[in-house]
């Protein structure tokens, strides 16, 4: 079951955000305070969505819509999409369907997803009609 998160889902979502951080292999430490603020923002803002899989969340998708900076219209952009390994499969695809439906309801002309270098799901995105737009590179500054 895909549904919009409620305030009572916050602790489960924070656990999922921690798992997501670990799975991504980020070199910077997980920040519970930032994860909490991220949940609060995506739960409360009219420009965002926060969807979960299950009565007790085993996956989440956070996204927001924005006006494209070059005038291409409103677009939706995923903030984080993570499904616990034991819950992956059709539920994750249904979550992507729900995200795209939400973006249409927000009058978005495009929808975007990201793929981490540690978990390349680009083949899934290509099968669903997404096209590569940019490649981002990060460099730690010391």
SULNOR-V688049 format. One record per residue. RES is the residue in one letter. PSI is psi in whole degrees, -180 to 180 (* if undefined). BURIAL is I if it has 16 or more other C-alpha atoms within 10 Angstrom, else O. Layout:
res:RES psi:PSI burial:BURIAL
res:RES psi:PSI burial:BURIAL
This chain:
res:X psi:124 burial:O
res:X psi:133 burial:I
res:X psi:164 burial:O
res:X psi:139 burial:O
res:X psi:151 burial:I
res:X psi:169 burial:O
res:X psi:-32 burial:O
res:X psi:-10 burial:O
res:X psi:-2 burial:O
res:X psi:-48 burial:I
res:X psi:-41 burial:O
res:X psi:-40 burial:I
res:X psi:-37 burial:I
res:X psi:-38 burial:I
res:X psi:-43 burial:O
res:X psi:-39 burial:I
res:X psi:-38 burial:I
res:X psi:-46 burial:I
res:X psi:-42 burial:I
res:X psi:-43 burial:I
res:X psi:-46 burial:I
res:X psi:-44 burial:O
res:X psi:-32 burial:O
res:X psi:-20 burial:O
res:X psi:26 burial:O
res:X psi:144 burial:O
res:X psi:-13 burial:O
res:X psi:151 burial:O
res:X psi:150 burial:O
res:X psi:138 burial:O
res:X psi:107 burial:O
res:X psi:-36 burial:O
res:X psi:-43 burial:O
res:X psi:-39 burial:O
res:X psi:-41 burial:I
res:X psi:-45 burial:O
res:X psi:-37 burial:O
res:X psi:-45 burial:I
res:X psi:-51 burial:I
res:X psi:-45 burial:O
res:X psi:-50 burial:I
res:X psi:-22 burial:I
res:X psi:-30 burial:I
res:X psi:-30 burial:O
res:X psi:139 burial:O
res:X psi:-10 burial:O
res:X psi:9 burial:O
res:X psi:165 burial:I
res:X psi:154 burial:I
res:X psi:103 burial:I
res:X psi:149 burial:I
res:X psi:160 burial:I
res:X psi:127 burial:I
res:X psi:160 burial:O
res:X psi:-47 burial:O
res:X psi:110 burial:O
res:X psi:129 burial:I
res:X psi:2 burial:I
res:X psi:154 burial:I
res:X psi:154 burial:I
res:X psi:121 burial:I
res:X psi:137 burial:I
res:X psi:167 burial:I
res:X psi:161 burial:I
res:X psi:152 burial:I
res:X psi:157 burial:O
res:X psi:128 burial:O
res:X psi:134 burial:O
res:X psi:-18 burial:O
res:X psi:16 burial:O
res:X psi:19 burial:O
res:X psi:8 burial:O
res:X psi:-173 burial:O
res:X psi:136 burial:I
res:X psi:151 burial:I
res:X psi:141 burial:I
res:X psi:127 burial:I
res:X psi:136 burial:I
res:X psi:-49 burial:I
res:X psi:140 burial:I
res:X psi:119 burial:I
res:X psi:133 burial:I
res:X psi:129 burial:I
res:X psi:142 burial:I
res:X psi:-40 burial:O
res:X psi:-13 burial:O
res:X psi:5 burial:O
res:X psi:158 burial:O
res:X psi:-140 burial:O
res:X psi:-33 burial:O
res:X psi:-39 burial:I
res:X psi:-40 burial:I
res:X psi:-41 burial:O
res:X psi:-33 burial:O
res:X psi:-41 burial:I
res:X psi:-41 burial:I
res:X psi:-45 burial:O
res:X psi:-38 burial:I
res:X psi:-46 burial:I
res:X psi:-39 burial:I
res:X psi:-43 burial:O
res:X psi:-44 burial:I
res:X psi:-41 burial:I
res:X psi:-43 burial:O
res:X psi:-27 burial:O
res:X psi:8 burial:I
res:X psi:35 burial:O
res:X psi:141 burial:I
res:X psi:-21 burial:O
res:X psi:161 burial:I
res:X psi:141 burial:I
res:X psi:148 burial:I
res:X psi:157 burial:I
res:X psi:157 burial:I
res:X psi:128 burial:O
res:X psi:150 burial:O
res:X psi:-23 burial:O
res:X psi:-10 burial:O
res:X psi:77 burial:O
res:X psi:107 burial:O
res:X psi:24 burial:O
res:X psi:-32 burial:I
res:X psi:-39 burial:O
res:X psi:-46 burial:O
res:X psi:-43 burial:I
res:X psi:-42 burial:O
res:X psi:-29 burial:O
res:X psi:4 burial:O
res:X psi:1 burial:O
res:X psi:148 burial:O
res:X psi:143 burial:O
res:X psi:139 burial:O
res:X psi:-40 burial:O
res:X psi:158 burial:O
res:X psi:127 burial:O
res:X psi:142 burial:O
res:X psi:137 burial:O
res:X psi:144 burial:O
res:X psi:126 burial:O
res:X psi:133 burial:O
res:X psi:128 burial:O
res:X psi:* burial:O
